[in-house]
Amino acid sequence: QREKCGLNLLVARPDLRLVAAARWDRRVELFDTKTAQSLGRLQSHDGGVLGCAFDRHSGVLATSGEDGRIALWNALVDTYHGPVTYPSASSLPT
């Protein structure tokens, strides 16, 4: 049987330094946004990965799969220092 190829979802970590790809082949692949290099693949699901999201406060990644399970990953949370913030319009010089 041929391995499934493709993506269900791409999601960026709130600091914009990491992207997670929810893949059909039961894995989540992590990418460095500056270099576009793969940092590795995480596997926990027995079916395709349907969803993923990063926690805004901790950087923990949650994934959900066709198998009905949810997985929490603390991979690379030590590199997370909070979400990117932009200045508000009221703080810009006029």
Disulfide bonds with the S-S distance in Angstrom:
none
